Every structure is written in C-alpha cells, then in structure tokens.
C-alpha cells in the first residue's frame, strides 16, 4: 500500500469522524430525555448493588414484568460508565454519542472491504448526515452501541474468513456473544452469515467446518449466559410495538431516513438495485452478498416472530441494518458505473433533509431543563414533586440540578420551617401517557397542597408538560 493511499484513508477517517461528531453534538446541549431514558438512568445508578439494579430492571414497581424487553447488559455497561465519569444524565448521552460517532468511520471501513477508499466518500456523507442515526446517537439507550458492535462483528467475520487463526477466532467469539447478549434480535446477523456460509459450500465447494462449529459454540454459550432472560421473554406474547400496514410499503425507510420523501427515494433506489441483482443474490455468493443476506434476514425474522409470537416491528430494534442498507446501495451503485449523478443527488438530498429536519425529532421531550432554569432564575433552591421515583431520580441527575445544589424535598415528610420557599414541579399530561396535548390540567397538579400549612402558593407557571408552583412561607 503506497503512501498516497494511506494518506487518503487517514484523511477520510479523520474527516468523517470529526464531521459525524459535529453533526451529533449540534443537538447535544440542552437535549432532554424521554420516559424510557428516565428508566435507563434509574436502573443504571452506579452506587446501588447488583441485586437492586436487577430489581429495578425487572420492574420499578417490584413486579415480575420487565419494564424493557432488551437484556440488562447495556444497563450494566452504562452503570460502570456512570461510576467512572459521574452519575449525570449528560454522561449517559455522551456514552451514546461516542458510539454513534465511531459507527461512521467503522461503516466506511466495512465498505472499504469492497470498494477503494476514495469511492466511500458518498457513503460517509450518507451515514454522517442520516437523521435517524443522529437522533439515536443522542438517546440514553442501547441503539448506538448496538450499531457499533454489529459493524465490528461483521468486519471481524470477514477477517475470520480471510484468516481463521486462534486470535481472530477468540476475538470474534467474544464480540459475537457480547452482541447477542446486548440485543438478541442481532441474531439476524448470524442468520445472514449462515446463509452466506451454506451458499459457499454449495456454490464454491468450500466447507467452512470450523466457522459452523464456532457458530454453534457462540449460540450455545449465549443461551447458557442468558437462559433466564430467554425463558422470561420467549414466554411473552406481547411487546410494546405493533405491526402497522404501512410497514409493507415503507419497510422502516420512512423512519430510517427521517422523512417520508427521503425514505421513499432511498427505498426506490434500494428496490431497483435489489431487482437488478436478484439473480446474483440467489445464484451467486459474492462477498458483498453477505450484507444483503443480513438485511433481508432481519426483515424476515422480525416479521416472522411478529406474526407467530409478538410484535417486534420497531425500526429501533433493527437499527443495525441501516448503515448496511447504505453500504449495500453504495457498493452496488459503484458496480453499475456512471453513478456520479445518482450519488450527488442522494448526497445532496441527505444533507438537505438533515439541515431542514434535524431539530424536528419525532418525540418531543418534557423540558426539564427549562423548568429547572425557571427555579434557578428565581434564586430558589428547594424542589418537591409527587412523581414516581424514576422521574425524581432523573431530575436529580440533571447537570443544572447538581451545579445549582438543588434539594429535592420528600413530599411524604413535612417540609422544614427553616426554608423560606420551595417550588412544586408536576408532570402535566405528559405525552408518553396521554398522547393528546389538548386536555385540561391534571387534577393532582392543580390540587396540590403543601404538607406544611405554613406555606402558601404565590406563583404558577405552565410550560409544555409541566406545571410549576412556587410556595412561600406565610408572614
């Protein structure tokens, strides 16, 4: 490899790493959290014992139902991250942002297995400015680390095919077991690999006995390590997501690309390429076919499980195929030749929709920072709520809460006479519960009374999803 090629690679990787970080960091400051993220933070509290972490994971009310359906591995990894860097909600967001950013150069590296590095520039733009990947890189959820680990796993698989030594085998096995334990739906990746290996046996007459045995070992080890989780979840006949009829004509592309229009353009191009390469996909087994096997397997397996057992048709559940879709489109466009206009068109649309829609993420979050800033600007310190522990814990991990030394009063204990005033914060028709914002104020917010009769209400402020009341000591 000559010096020029090395310099091109270094430039591409550094350029897109920085660009992807900036695209994601643009929304970072002041980013609010959704109720799912409140629960993530609640479970991943670093100073509680493992037994308490698991108790919170299995249900914040102490019942035997999972609050989430994904495994607890991510929560324990995040817990240790909080333990090192501090239990602040933004640190959980940093955790996701780091993996979301690094997934971009990793995707370019994966594409470089099939293409010259200079031909991956369009891919870099498409992944960097993909709205869904940007938004998910800012959530305190497992999706960013899932994408990151999935791409590494596929890269390691190609390395294993190229050189099946002990080192590659051990590293691949560890990453594979971690990936499956992180997100069992990623099993579709291994299903796609199995198709690739079987076709290699049939078409190329190459019997990959060691890899098939390795797959069996990985599956067996995963089941042993996750037997409790599997028994509990395989018995379920419901999930939080539903199968909508629109899936059968948008195939998650509307969500994957952050817009019905942009998603439609990518879906049309993807479909046309798929039709053109149908014979090659069925009868040949070229290296890049592995990517389309994984994509199609992910759709088929999630749809089959949904129809036979319980719906798991959320785009977030298969977010790991999004960079693979873009990679496969990029690789196949290069093979078509005379693709410059298509790539420029797609690149332009992707950047344009990113600029236009980046602030319009689908779910608006309760503005906790705004509520706390109101209290800060009032030079107040004491806060009370009548919410559940999950929300109260989230509020106490806000950066502004810690920096301003706010004190969260226990509503069940009489407020001390030593304080002069306090603010009451109430979640008022939060959209994760009611969905409809044109509702009268909730009774528990409007009827709140101080548990110390020496305080009286002096001020009320309403902001989206919150009612704030200030109480002062009677004179």
Buried (B, 14 or more C-beta within 10 A) or exposed (E): EEEEEEEBBEEBBEBBBBBBBEBBBEBBEEBBBBBBBBBBBBBBBBEBEEEEBBBBBBEBEEEEEBBBBBBBBBBBBBBEBBEEBEBBBBBBBBBBBBBBBBBBBBBBBBBBBBBEBEBBBBBBBBBBBBBBBBBBBBBBBBBBBBBBBBBBBBBBBEBBBEEBEEEBBEBBBEBBBBBBBBBBBBBBBBBBBBBBBEBBBEEEEEEBEEBBEBBEBBBEBBEEBBEEBBEBBEEEEEBEBEBEEEBEEBBBBBBBBBBBEBBBBBBEBBEEBBEEBEEBBEEEBBEBBBBBBBBBBBBEBBBEBBEEBBBBBBBBBBBBBBBBBBBBBBBBBBBEEEBEEBBEEBBEBBBEBBEEBBEEBEEEBBBBBBBBBBBBEBEBBBBBBBBEEBBBBBBBBBBBBBEBEBBBBEBEEEBEEEBEBBBBBBBBBBBBEEEEEEEEBBEEBEEBEBBBEEBEEEEEBEEBBBBBBBBBBEE
